[in-house]
Amino acid sequence: QVQLVESGGGLVQPGGSLRLSCVASGVIFSAVAWAWYRQAPGKERELVASITDYGTTNYADSVKGRFTISRDNAKYTLYLQMDSLKPEDTAVYYCNRPRGPVKWGQGTQATVSS
């Protein structure tokens, strides 16, 4: 059974940091690319960062230099380190495969507010 479980969100002040995790089960993990997405209220889901099976990373311009995506294949886990957070980063964050996406998880809410 395919399952994606995101965690690590919370409430943080502008300039703060969060580290998100995504544990995948029932799905091929190490041989494929993975990505983080986010959806803010009233907006469509957008791609935030991706990482290939070789470890090559790519970021949306809005988060470049502030977010870092990484993976631990042995733990079937994807990470997103988010630093220098801004109020516009407030959203529900999801992980999935950019090619051949599987059933979406519940996401994790990140709120940046003073």
Backbone as CSV, one residue per row, in Angstrom:
resi,resn,N_x,N_y,N_z,CA_x,CA_y,CA_z,C_x,C_y,C_z
1,GLN,0.852,-1.187,0.000,0.000,0.000,0.000,0.888,1.236,0.000
2,VAL,0.650,2.088,-1.008,1.433,3.301,-1.130,1.033,4.308,-0.047
3,GLN,2.038,4.857,0.621,1.761,5.858,1.641,2.894,6.872,1.702
4,LEU,2.527,8.146,1.713,3.464,9.241,1.903,3.033,9.978,3.167
5,VAL,3.961,10.122,4.114,3.636,10.781,5.371,4.591,11.941,5.594
6,GLU,4.044,13.143,5.501,4.838,14.355,5.707,4.728,14.819,7.150
7,SER,5.794,15.406,7.668,5.795,15.923,9.034,6.829,17.029,9.161
8,GLY,6.802,17.713,10.311,7.799,18.734,10.586,7.317,20.167,10.465
9,GLY,6.091,20.346,10.011,5.571,21.699,9.897,5.282,22.307,11.258
10,GLY,4.867,23.565,11.239,4.551,24.254,12.479,4.465,25.742,12.267
11,LEU,4.382,26.463,13.373,4.327,27.923,13.344,5.718,28.475,13.667
12,VAL,6.202,29.363,12.822,7.531,29.934,13.016,7.502,31.403,12.634
13,GLN,8.340,32.190,13.276,8.413,33.611,12.956,9.214,33.838,11.685
14,PRO,8.967,34.952,11.010,9.782,35.278,9.827,11.259,35.248,10.163
15,GLY,12.040,34.647,9.260,13.464,34.479,9.486,13.822,33.167,10.144
16,GLY,12.825,32.434,10.613,13.058,31.170,11.283,13.260,30.014,10.322
17,SER,13.356,28.811,10.896,13.632,27.605,10.105,12.691,26.475,10.486
18,LEU,12.469,25.604,9.525,11.749,24.347,9.739,12.430,23.271,8.915
19,ARG,12.332,22.045,9.392,12.833,20.907,8.614,11.697,19.928,8.416
20,LEU,11.305,19.753,7.184,10.218,18.841,6.845,10.777,17.465,6.490
21,SER,9.984,16.448,6.804,10.334,15.074,6.443,9.169,14.428,5.715
22,CYS,9.493,13.498,4.844,8.479,12.729,4.126,8.952,11.285,4.096
23,VAL,8.201,10.414,4.727,8.527,8.994,4.723,7.623,8.283,3.728
24,ALA,8.243,7.567,2.817,7.503,6.857,1.777,7.492,5.356,2.067
25,SER,6.370,4.721,1.796,6.273,3.269,1.941,5.439,2.708,0.806
26,GLY,5.720,1.452,0.460,4.978,0.800,-0.606,5.246,1.349,-1.983
27,VAL,6.381,2.016,-2.171,6.693,2.667,-3.438,8.195,2.604,-3.676
28,ILE,8.574,2.553,-4.953,9.992,2.621,-5.296,10.517,3.989,-4.881
29,PHE,11.645,4.020,-4.151,12.141,5.302,-3.650,13.492,5.676,-4.231
30,SER,14.479,4.806,-4.121,15.853,5.192,-4.424,16.134,5.427,-5.906
31,ALA,15.406,4.785,-6.780,15.726,4.836,-8.208,14.986,5.924,-8.960
32,VAL,14.262,6.775,-8.263,13.457,7.800,-8.928,13.691,9.161,-8.293
33,ALA,13.285,10.193,-9.046,13.350,11.548,-8.512,12.182,11.791,-7.571
34,TRP,12.395,12.711,-6.632,11.348,13.105,-5.696,11.308,14.628,-5.611
35,ALA,10.205,15.131,-5.103,10.046,16.580,-5.050,9.164,16.988,-3.876
36,TRP,9.331,18.236,-3.501,8.436,18.873,-2.535,7.553,19.874,-3.284
37,TYR,6.301,19.897,-2.909,5.328,20.838,-3.459,4.688,21.593,-2.294
38,ARG,4.031,22.701,-2.612,3.277,23.395,-1.587,2.022,24.009,-2.196
39,GLN,1.018,24.171,-1.336,-0.227,24.783,-1.769,-0.666,25.783,-0.716
40,ALA,-0.691,27.036,-1.097,-1.151,28.100,-0.212,-2.657,28.276,-0.383
41,PRO,-3.326,28.848,0.602,-4.781,29.041,0.503,-5.155,29.822,-0.748
42,GLY,-6.103,29.274,-1.495,-6.580,29.949,-2.686,-5.667,29.866,-3.887
43,LYS,-4.582,29.104,-3.775,-3.632,28.984,-4.875,-3.474,27.542,-5.300
44,GLU,-2.945,27.346,-6.500,-2.695,26.001,-6.987,-1.418,25.444,-6.357
45,ARG,-1.336,24.122,-6.349,-0.138,23.462,-5.848,1.031,23.790,-6.774
46,GLU,2.195,24.098,-6.197,3.365,24.440,-6.980,4.569,23.604,-6.557
47,LEU,5.465,23.389,-7.519,6.694,22.658,-7.257,7.684,23.581,-6.554
48,VAL,8.232,23.117,-5.433,9.176,23.906,-4.650,10.610,23.476,-4.915
49,ALA,10.867,22.174,-4.882,12.226,21.658,-5.052,12.152,20.215,-5.482
50,SER,13.169,19.776,-6.212,13.221,18.382,-6.646,14.642,17.866,-6.516
51,ILE,14.749,16.539,-6.454,16.055,15.898,-6.371,16.002,14.609,-7.179
52,THR,16.996,14.414,-8.042,17.023,13.215,-8.873,17.567,12.031,-8.079
53,ASP,17.519,10.863,-8.703,18.063,9.675,-8.042,19.579,9.801,-7.863
54,TYR,20.222,10.634,-8.647,21.665,10.863,-8.510,21.991,11.979,-7.537
55,GLY,20.959,12.678,-7.037,21.192,13.746,-6.077,21.248,15.142,-6.662
56,THR,20.967,15.292,-7.933,20.926,16.619,-8.537,19.663,17.341,-8.082
57,THR,19.832,18.564,-7.624,18.706,19.313,-7.070,18.301,20.484,-7.953
58,ASN,17.053,20.889,-7.805,16.528,22.027,-8.544,15.507,22.727,-7.656
59,TYR,15.459,24.059,-7.740,14.595,24.827,-6.849,13.799,25.874,-7.606
60,ALA,12.604,26.156,-7.082,11.851,27.286,-7.598,12.603,28.567,-7.252
61,ASP,12.507,29.564,-8.103,13.223,30.807,-7.874,12.876,31.433,-6.524
62,SER,11.648,31.257,-6.100,11.182,31.884,-4.865,11.845,31.321,-3.610
63,VAL,12.444,30.132,-3.704,13.057,29.514,-2.516,14.547,29.274,-2.679
64,LYS,15.073,29.564,-3.851,16.479,29.299,-4.126,17.362,30.059,-3.131
65,GLY,18.330,29.340,-2.559,19.229,29.944,-1.579,18.715,29.885,-0.153
66,ARG,17.443,29.508,0.016,16.866,29.435,1.368,16.449,28.010,1.745
67,PHE,16.033,27.218,0.758,15.582,25.848,1.008,16.627,24.865,0.479
68,THR,16.711,23.705,1.161,17.606,22.639,0.716,16.870,21.313,0.765
69,ILE,16.806,20.636,-0.376,16.186,19.326,-0.446,17.263,18.262,-0.349
70,SER,16.943,17.164,0.341,17.881,16.050,0.451,17.084,14.764,0.627
71,ARG,17.783,13.653,0.527,17.118,12.356,0.633,18.003,11.357,1.350
72,ASP,17.371,10.407,2.030,18.061,9.284,2.650,17.397,8.029,2.115
73,ASN,18.007,7.425,1.109,17.393,6.273,0.454,17.228,5.089,1.399
74,ALA,18.153,4.915,2.315,18.074,3.798,3.248,16.862,3.905,4.161
75,LYS,16.433,5.155,4.414,15.287,5.384,5.297,14.013,5.717,4.516
76,TYR,14.090,5.654,3.186,12.921,6.000,2.374,12.372,7.367,2.784
77,THR,13.261,8.296,3.014,12.855,9.585,3.548,13.398,10.741,2.714
78,LEU,12.531,11.716,2.478,12.871,12.949,1.777,12.807,14.089,2.786
79,TYR,13.728,15.038,2.668,13.781,16.162,3.606,13.705,17.492,2.863
80,LEU,13.235,18.501,3.581,13.295,19.872,3.078,13.687,20.778,4.245
81,GLN,14.896,21.292,4.193,15.355,22.261,5.182,14.957,23.635,4.678
82,MET,14.183,24.343,5.486,13.685,25.653,5.089,14.241,26.703,6.048
83,ASP,15.049,27.585,5.540,15.663,28.653,6.335,15.199,30.010,5.830
84,SER,15.435,31.031,6.660,15.054,32.412,6.296,13.619,32.467,5.801
85,LEU,12.746,31.853,6.547,11.356,31.734,6.113,10.664,33.091,6.055
86,LYS,9.750,33.205,5.094,8.984,34.422,4.867,7.495,34.118,5.004
87,PRO,6.682,35.107,5.299,5.236,34.861,5.389,4.668,34.219,4.128
88,GLU,5.211,34.533,2.972,4.700,33.953,1.726,5.061,32.483,1.556
89,ASP,5.863,31.927,2.463,6.139,30.491,2.451,5.045,29.694,3.159
90,THR,4.106,30.392,3.765,3.004,29.722,4.454,2.191,28.890,3.467
91,ALA,2.067,27.599,3.764,1.379,26.681,2.857,1.351,25.288,3.483
92,VAL,0.592,24.412,2.858,0.682,22.989,3.168,1.710,22.395,2.214
93,TYR,2.667,21.667,2.764,3.763,21.100,1.983,3.551,19.595,1.802
94,TYR,3.773,19.142,0.559,3.593,17.746,0.183,4.846,17.235,-0.519
95,CYS,5.039,15.927,-0.472,6.087,15.314,-1.266,5.431,14.367,-2.275
96,ASN,6.143,14.113,-3.369,5.672,13.150,-4.356,6.734,12.990,-5.431
97,ARG,6.509,12.076,-6.320,7.408,11.866,-7.439,6.994,12.803,-8.577
98,PRO,7.907,13.596,-9.103,7.527,14.497,-10.203,7.149,13.758,-11.477
99,ARG,7.653,12.568,-11.657,7.270,11.741,-12.803,6.624,10.474,-12.261
100,GLY,5.383,10.268,-12.628,4.650,9.117,-12.105,4.224,9.307,-10.673
101,PRO,3.568,10.441,-10.363,3.160,10.688,-8.973,2.229,9.600,-8.442
102,VAL,2.343,9.373,-7.148,1.497,8.388,-6.483,0.462,9.134,-5.636
103,LYS,-0.302,8.378,-4.869,-1.343,8.974,-4.041,-0.723,9.994,-3.087
104,TRP,-1.315,11.201,-3.068,-0.799,12.262,-2.230,-1.033,11.972,-0.748
105,GLY,-0.087,12.410,0.068,-0.267,12.316,1.505,-1.116,13.459,2.027
106,GLN,-1.159,13.576,3.342,-1.998,14.605,3.947,-1.302,15.969,4.000
107,GLY,-0.009,15.967,3.785,0.747,17.206,3.823,1.042,17.641,5.251
108,THR,1.887,18.667,5.365,2.212,19.240,6.660,2.145,20.762,6.545
109,GLN,1.463,21.387,7.496,1.227,22.821,7.437,2.423,23.585,7.990
110,ALA,2.923,24.530,7.220,3.965,25.442,7.680,3.389,26.850,7.662
111,THR,3.431,27.508,8.802,2.892,28.859,8.923,3.997,29.796,9.402
112,VAL,4.227,30.841,8.627,5.255,31.826,8.961,4.560,33.130,9.301
113,SER,4.612,33.495,10.566,3.893,34.676,11.021,4.496,35.196,12.320
114,SER,4.447,36.498,12.483,4.918,37.101,13.727,3.758,37.281,14.697
